[in-house]
Amino acid sequence: MLALKDWHTAHTQNLPSRIESLKDRLTAFDEKGGEVDLSEAELEELRGVTSDIHSLSRMNANICWQQSR
Protein backbone atom coordinates (compact mmCIF):
# COMPACT_ATOMS: atom_id res chain seq x y z
CA MET A 1 0.00 0.00 0.00
CA LEU A 2 2.87 2.35 0.75
CA ALA A 3 4.27 1.87 -2.76
CA LEU A 4 0.93 2.92 -4.25
CA LYS A 5 0.82 6.00 -2.03
CA ASP A 6 4.38 6.93 -3.06
CA TRP A 7 3.50 6.46 -6.74
CA HIS A 8 0.39 8.61 -6.34
CA THR A 9 2.35 11.38 -4.64
CA ALA A 10 5.10 11.30 -7.27
CA HIS A 11 2.67 11.41 -10.18
CA THR A 12 0.11 13.90 -8.91
CA GLN A 13 2.23 16.37 -7.00
CA ASN A 14 2.23 19.84 -8.48
CA LEU A 15 0.33 18.93 -11.66
CA PRO A 16 -0.65 22.52 -12.56
CA SER A 17 2.98 23.68 -12.64
CA ARG A 18 4.02 20.60 -14.65
CA ILE A 19 1.25 21.36 -17.15
CA GLU A 20 2.33 25.02 -17.39
CA SER A 21 5.92 23.96 -17.97
CA LEU A 22 4.81 21.72 -20.84
CA LYS A 23 2.67 24.53 -22.27
CA ASP A 24 5.73 26.79 -22.24
CA ARG A 25 7.65 24.12 -24.14
CA LEU A 26 4.76 23.85 -26.62
CA THR A 27 4.83 27.62 -27.13
CA ALA A 28 8.56 27.47 -27.83
CA PHE A 29 7.95 24.80 -30.48
CA ASP A 30 5.14 26.88 -32.01
CA GLU A 31 7.36 29.95 -32.23
CA LYS A 32 10.28 28.01 -33.69
CA GLY A 33 7.98 26.19 -36.14
CA GLY A 34 6.68 29.54 -37.35
CA GLU A 35 10.20 30.60 -38.30
CA VAL A 36 11.83 27.38 -39.56
CA ASP A 37 10.83 23.78 -40.17
CA LEU A 38 11.15 21.58 -37.10
CA SER A 39 13.45 18.58 -37.30
CA GLU A 40 12.03 15.07 -37.08
CA ALA A 41 13.32 14.78 -33.49
CA GLU A 42 11.64 18.07 -32.58
CA LEU A 43 8.37 16.94 -34.15
CA GLU A 44 8.53 13.73 -32.14
CA GLU A 45 9.17 15.71 -28.95
CA LEU A 46 6.29 18.04 -29.86
CA ARG A 47 3.96 15.05 -30.13
CA GLY A 48 5.16 13.83 -26.74
CA VAL A 49 4.62 17.25 -25.17
CA THR A 50 1.06 17.52 -26.49
CA SER A 51 0.32 13.97 -25.33
CA ASP A 52 1.74 14.72 -21.87
CA ILE A 53 -0.32 17.93 -21.60
CA HIS A 54 -3.46 15.99 -22.46
CA SER A 55 -2.71 13.19 -19.98
CA LEU A 56 -1.74 15.47 -17.11
CA SER A 57 -4.70 17.79 -17.72
CA ARG A 58 -7.05 14.85 -17.65
CA MET A 59 -5.45 13.51 -14.47
CA ASN A 60 -5.69 16.95 -12.85
CA ALA A 61 -9.35 17.28 -13.83
CA ASN A 62 -10.10 13.86 -12.33
CA ILE A 63 -8.33 14.76 -9.10
CA CYS A 64 -10.21 18.07 -8.86
CA TRP A 65 -13.49 16.30 -9.54
CA GLN A 66 -12.81 13.68 -6.85
CA GLN A 67 -11.78 16.32 -4.32
CA SER A 68 -14.98 18.27 -4.92
CA ARG A 69 -17.20 15.29 -4.13
PyRosetta script that sets phi, psi and omega in degrees:
from pyrosetta import init, pose_from_sequence

init()
pose = pose_from_sequence("MLALKDWHTAHTQNLPSRIESLKDRLTAFDEKGGEVDLSEAELEELRGVTSDIHSLSRMNANICWQQSR")
pose.set_psi(1, -35.7)
pose.set_omega(1, -180.0)
pose.set_phi(2, -64.4)
pose.set_psi(2, -38.1)
pose.set_omega(2, 179.1)
pose.set_phi(3, -61.8)
pose.set_psi(3, -40.5)
pose.set_omega(3, 178.3)
pose.set_phi(4, -64.3)
pose.set_psi(4, -42.0)
pose.set_omega(4, 179.1)
pose.set_phi(5, -64.1)
pose.set_psi(5, -41.6)
pose.set_omega(5, 177.6)
pose.set_phi(6, -63.2)
pose.set_psi(6, -42.7)
pose.set_omega(6, 178.8)
pose.set_phi(7, -61.4)
pose.set_psi(7, -46.1)
pose.set_omega(7, -179.0)
pose.set_phi(8, -59.6)
pose.set_psi(8, -45.6)
pose.set_omega(8, 179.8)
pose.set_phi(9, -62.5)
pose.set_psi(9, -44.1)
pose.set_omega(9, -178.3)
pose.set_phi(10, -65.7)
pose.set_psi(10, -33.7)
pose.set_omega(10, -174.5)
pose.set_phi(11, -94.6)
pose.set_psi(11, -14.0)
pose.set_omega(11, -178.2)
pose.set_phi(12, -115.9)
pose.set_psi(12, -5.5)
pose.set_omega(12, -177.7)
pose.set_phi(13, -71.2)
pose.set_psi(13, 127.8)
pose.set_omega(13, 173.4)
pose.set_phi(14, 61.1)
pose.set_psi(14, 39.8)
pose.set_omega(14, -179.2)
pose.set_phi(15, -58.0)
pose.set_psi(15, -44.9)
pose.set_omega(15, -178.7)
pose.set_phi(16, -57.1)
pose.set_psi(16, -40.4)
pose.set_omega(16, -179.8)
pose.set_phi(17, -72.6)
pose.set_psi(17, -32.4)
pose.set_omega(17, 175.9)
pose.set_phi(18, -66.3)
pose.set_psi(18, -39.4)
pose.set_omega(18, 177.9)
pose.set_phi(19, -65.1)
pose.set_psi(19, -44.4)
pose.set_omega(19, 179.3)
pose.set_phi(20, -61.9)
pose.set_psi(20, -39.4)
pose.set_omega(20, 178.0)
pose.set_phi(21, -61.8)
pose.set_psi(21, -42.6)
pose.set_omega(21, 177.6)
pose.set_phi(22, -66.6)
pose.set_psi(22, -37.3)
pose.set_omega(22, 177.7)
pose.set_phi(23, -64.3)
pose.set_psi(23, -37.2)
pose.set_omega(23, 176.4)
pose.set_phi(24, -63.3)
pose.set_psi(24, -41.1)
pose.set_omega(24, 178.1)
pose.set_phi(25, -63.8)
pose.set_psi(25, -41.2)
pose.set_omega(25, 178.1)
pose.set_phi(26, -61.7)
pose.set_psi(26, -42.3)
pose.set_omega(26, 177.8)
pose.set_phi(27, -61.3)
pose.set_psi(27, -41.1)
pose.set_omega(27, 178.6)
pose.set_phi(28, -62.2)
pose.set_psi(28, -41.8)
pose.set_omega(28, 177.2)
pose.set_phi(29, -64.2)
pose.set_psi(29, -41.8)
pose.set_omega(29, 179.1)
pose.set_phi(30, -60.7)
pose.set_psi(30, -44.6)
pose.set_omega(30, -179.7)
pose.set_phi(31, -65.1)
pose.set_psi(31, -44.7)
pose.set_omega(31, 180.0)
pose.set_phi(32, -65.9)
pose.set_psi(32, -40.8)
pose.set_omega(32, 179.9)
pose.set_phi(33, -65.9)
pose.set_psi(33, -23.7)
pose.set_omega(33, 176.5)
pose.set_phi(34, -75.5)
pose.set_psi(34, -21.4)
pose.set_omega(34, -177.7)
pose.set_phi(35, -98.4)
pose.set_psi(35, -43.8)
pose.set_omega(35, -178.4)
pose.set_phi(36, -139.8)
pose.set_psi(36, 163.1)
pose.set_omega(36, 176.2)
pose.set_phi(37, -71.3)
pose.set_psi(37, 138.2)
pose.set_omega(37, 177.2)
pose.set_phi(38, -77.5)
pose.set_psi(38, 146.7)
pose.set_omega(38, 177.1)
pose.set_phi(39, -72.4)
pose.set_psi(39, 167.1)
pose.set_omega(39, 179.2)
pose.set_phi(40, -60.7)
pose.set_psi(40, -39.3)
pose.set_omega(40, 178.4)
pose.set_phi(41, -64.4)
pose.set_psi(41, -40.4)
pose.set_omega(41, 178.9)
pose.set_phi(42, -67.3)
pose.set_psi(42, -38.8)
pose.set_omega(42, 177.3)
pose.set_phi(43, -63.6)
pose.set_psi(43, -39.4)
pose.set_omega(43, 178.2)
pose.set_phi(44, -65.0)
pose.set_psi(44, -42.3)
pose.set_omega(44, 177.7)
pose.set_phi(45, -64.9)
pose.set_psi(45, -39.0)
pose.set_omega(45, 177.6)
pose.set_phi(46, -59.2)
pose.set_psi(46, -44.2)
pose.set_omega(46, 177.3)
pose.set_phi(47, -61.2)
pose.set_psi(47, -41.3)
pose.set_omega(47, 178.5)
pose.set_phi(48, -64.2)
pose.set_psi(48, -40.8)
pose.set_omega(48, 179.5)
pose.set_phi(49, -63.3)
pose.set_psi(49, -46.5)
pose.set_omega(49, -179.6)
pose.set_phi(50, -65.2)
pose.set_psi(50, -37.3)
pose.set_omega(50, 177.4)
pose.set_phi(51, -65.2)
pose.set_psi(51, -42.6)
pose.set_omega(51, 179.3)
pose.set_phi(52, -64.9)
pose.set_psi(52, -40.6)
pose.set_omega(52, 177.7)
pose.set_phi(53, -59.7)
pose.set_psi(53, -46.3)
pose.set_omega(53, -179.9)
pose.set_phi(54, -60.7)
pose.set_psi(54, -48.4)
pose.set_omega(54, -177.8)
pose.set_phi(55, -63.4)
pose.set_psi(55, -47.1)
pose.set_omega(55, -178.5)
pose.set_phi(56, -68.1)
pose.set_psi(56, -37.0)
pose.set_omega(56, 177.9)
pose.set_phi(57, -64.3)
pose.set_psi(57, -41.5)
pose.set_omega(57, 178.3)
pose.set_phi(58, -64.8)
pose.set_psi(58, -43.3)
pose.set_omega(58, 178.3)
pose.set_phi(59, -62.0)
pose.set_psi(59, -43.0)
pose.set_omega(59, 180.0)
pose.set_phi(60, -64.3)
pose.set_psi(60, -41.0)
pose.set_omega(60, 178.3)
pose.set_phi(61, -63.1)
pose.set_psi(61, -41.5)
pose.set_omega(61, 178.4)
pose.set_phi(62, -63.8)
pose.set_psi(62, -41.9)
pose.set_omega(62, 179.2)
pose.set_phi(63, -64.0)
pose.set_psi(63, -45.5)
pose.set_omega(63, 178.7)
pose.set_phi(64, -61.2)
pose.set_psi(64, -41.1)
pose.set_omega(64, 179.7)
pose.set_phi(65, -63.9)
pose.set_psi(65, -43.9)
pose.set_omega(65, -179.9)
pose.set_phi(66, -66.0)
pose.set_psi(66, -38.0)
pose.set_omega(66, -179.6)
pose.set_phi(67, -70.0)
pose.set_psi(67, -24.8)
pose.set_omega(67, -178.3)
pose.set_phi(68, -83.8)
pose.set_psi(68, -9.8)
pose.set_omega(68, -178.0)
pose.set_phi(69, -74.9)
pose.dump_pdb("model.pdb")
